[in-house]
Amino acid sequence: MFTFFDALDIALVTILIYQAYRLVVNSRTLNLLRGLLVFGLLLYVSRLLGLATINFILSQLATVGLFALIVVFQPELRSLLERVGRPTQREDAPQVLALNEIARAVERLAERKIGALIALERQTPLGDYAGNGVTLDASVTSLMLETIFARNTPLHDGGVIVQHGRIQAAGCLFPLQQEASGVRRLYGTRHRAALGLSELSDALIVVVSEERGSIRVALAGQLSPDLSIGELRERLREAAVTAPPITFNPIKLLQRDKPISKTAAPKANKPLEGNAKLEDSIHLMDKANAD
């Protein structure tokens, strides 16, 4: 006899299957599951047909392969578990202010065809990647971002990490995507770095192409098509809905920040604060490039 608890059991199993599908769809985990399905099918067929030798080899590979999969796909498994445990939080006003500054900087950089790579931390900590760059701890402003990515500067080729409403580090090295050989031909280093970081975290990465001045966004291992500045703002707003709240007081930050010297270059691995007189620095760099 079909009871209420039977219906509840079926509903819970359906929800679990659907959530599992959402976690693995459009990711490398889906390819892993397909491979496991093919392997299991071969093992079953060899046992059904009485192919003793093949069945023995596949059985031994299954035992060793289980541990090998855990080692090889450790980043994907970690990312999967992090996605399961992420809480959902709402967007707030200070976060919108920071995202608007990022969008304004990206628009100007794209117009001048200056490459840029900006990673916005959400739930997955990016401290390990910030550690290999230059610590800044500066407020998020368009002038600061334009100065960092200006041509012929030490931090131009690296990535910027934005944590808790501040530019935590610049000149950071992100892991490159190595999945398909076609990625090397289609995209440059910045796009591959954005894809690689987005596969290992839930960060939102904004990429500006130095060759075409196009704007793209990498999220969950997927790279968007070319975006207009309006579409970029919409992508940033949508991603911010599930990101951790950014809590900071812009007035206090401006009071605390110290101006950056026009002649002194930032030293590696030492904090650098400030965003005053950055517009003068940009003009000086543009003049040097023109010469």
Residue pairs with C-beta under 8 A, 6 or more apart in sequence:
23 29
23 80
23 83
23 84
24 30
24 33
24 80
26 220
26 221
26 222
27 76
27 199
27 220
27 221
28 73
28 76
28 179
28 199
28 221
29 73
29 76
29 80
32 69
32 73
32 76
39 58
39 61
39 62
39 65
42 54
42 58
43 55
43 58
43 59
43 62
46 54
46 55
46 58
47 55
70 77
75 199
75 200
76 199
78 200
79 124
79 199
79 200
79 201
79 202
82 123
82 124
82 201
82 202
83 202
86 123
86 202
86 242
87 123
88 242
89 242
89 243
89 244
89 245
90 241
90 245
91 237
91 240
91 241
91 243
92 245
92 246
92 247
94 165
94 245
94 246
94 247
94 248
94 250
95 165
95 240
95 243
95 245
95 246
96 237
96 240
97 250
98 140
98 162
98 165
98 246
99 233
99 236
99 237
99 240
100 233
101 140
101 141
101 142
101 145
102 118
102 120
102 140
102 142
102 145
102 162
102 206
102 236
103 229
103 232
103 233
103 236
104 142
105 116
105 141
105 142
105 143
105 144
105 145
105 146
106 116
106 118
106 145
106 206
106 208
106 215
106 229
106 232
107 229
107 232
108 142
108 146
109 115
109 116
109 145
109 146
109 149
109 208
110 208
110 213
110 214
110 215
110 229
111 213
112 213
113 209
113 210
113 211
113 212
113 213
114 146
114 149
114 150
114 151
114 208
114 210
115 149
115 156
115 157
115 190
115 208
115 209
115 210
116 145
116 149
116 160
116 190
116 206
116 207
116 208
117 158
117 159
117 160
117 174
117 190
117 193
117 194
117 205
117 206
117 207
117 208
118 145
118 159
118 160
118 162
118 205
118 206
119 126
119 129
119 159
119 160
119 161
119 162
119 172
119 174
119 194
119 197
119 203
119 204
119 205
120 162
120 203
120 204
120 205
120 206
120 236
120 239
120 243
121 161
121 162
121 163
121 164
121 168
121 203
121 244
122 201
122 202
122 203
122 204
122 239
122 242
122 243
122 244
123 202
123 242
123 243
123 244
124 200
124 201
124 202
124 203
126 161
126 163
126 168
126 197
126 201
126 203
127 163
129 159
129 161
129 169
129 172
129 173
129 174
129 197
130 161
130 163
130 168
130 169
130 172
131 169
132 172
132 173
133 155
133 158
133 159
133 161
133 169
133 170
133 171
133 172
133 173
134 154
134 155
134 169
134 170
134 171
134 266
134 267
134 268
134 269
134 270
134 272
135 168
135 169
135 269
135 270
135 271
135 272
136 167
136 168
136 169
136 170
136 266
136 271
136 272
136 273
137 166
137 167
137 168
137 271
137 272
137 273
138 144
138 166
138 167
138 257
138 272
138 273
138 274
138 275
139 165
139 166
139 167
139 248
139 250
139 253
139 254
139 257
139 275
140 162
140 165
140 166
140 167
141 275
141 278
143 275
143 278
143 279
143 282
144 167
144 275
144 278
145 160
145 167
146 278
146 282
147 153
147 278
147 281
147 282
147 285
148 155
148 156
148 160
148 167
148 170
149 155
149 156
149 160
149 208
150 156
150 281
150 282
150 285
150 286
151 285
151 289
152 285
152 288
152 289
153 285
154 171
154 265
154 266
155 170
155 171
155 266
157 171
158 170
158 171
158 172
158 173
159 170
159 171
159 172
159 173
159 174
159 193
159 197
159 205
160 167
160 169
160 170
160 172
161 167
161 168
161 169
161 170
161 172
162 168
164 244
164 246
164 247
164 248
165 246
165 247
165 248
166 248
166 253
173 193
174 193
174 194
174 196
174 197
174 205
175 193
175 196
175 197
175 200
176 189
176 192
176 193
176 196
177 183
177 192
177 193
177 195
177 196
177 199
177 221
178 196
183 192
183 195
184 192
187 195
187 223
188 209
188 210
188 211
190 207
190 208
190 209
190 210
191 207
191 209
191 216
191 218
191 223
194 205
194 206
194 207
194 216
194 218
194 223
195 218
195 221
195 223
197 203
197 205
197 218
198 204
198 205
198 218
198 219
198 220
198 221
198 222
199 220
199 221
202 219
202 220
204 217
204 218
204 219
204 235
204 236
204 239
204 243
205 217
205 218
205 219
206 215
206 216
206 217
206 232
206 236
207 215
207 216
207 217
207 218
207 223
208 214
208 215
209 215
209 216
214 226
214 227
215 226
215 227
215 228
215 229
215 232
216 223
216 224
216 225
216 226
216 227
217 223
217 224
217 227
217 232
217 235
218 224
219 235
219 239
224 235
227 235
256 273
257 273
257 274
257 275
257 276
258 273
258 274
258 276
259 274
259 276
259 277
260 272
260 274
260 275
260 276
260 277
260 278
260 281
262 277
262 280
262 281
262 284
266 272
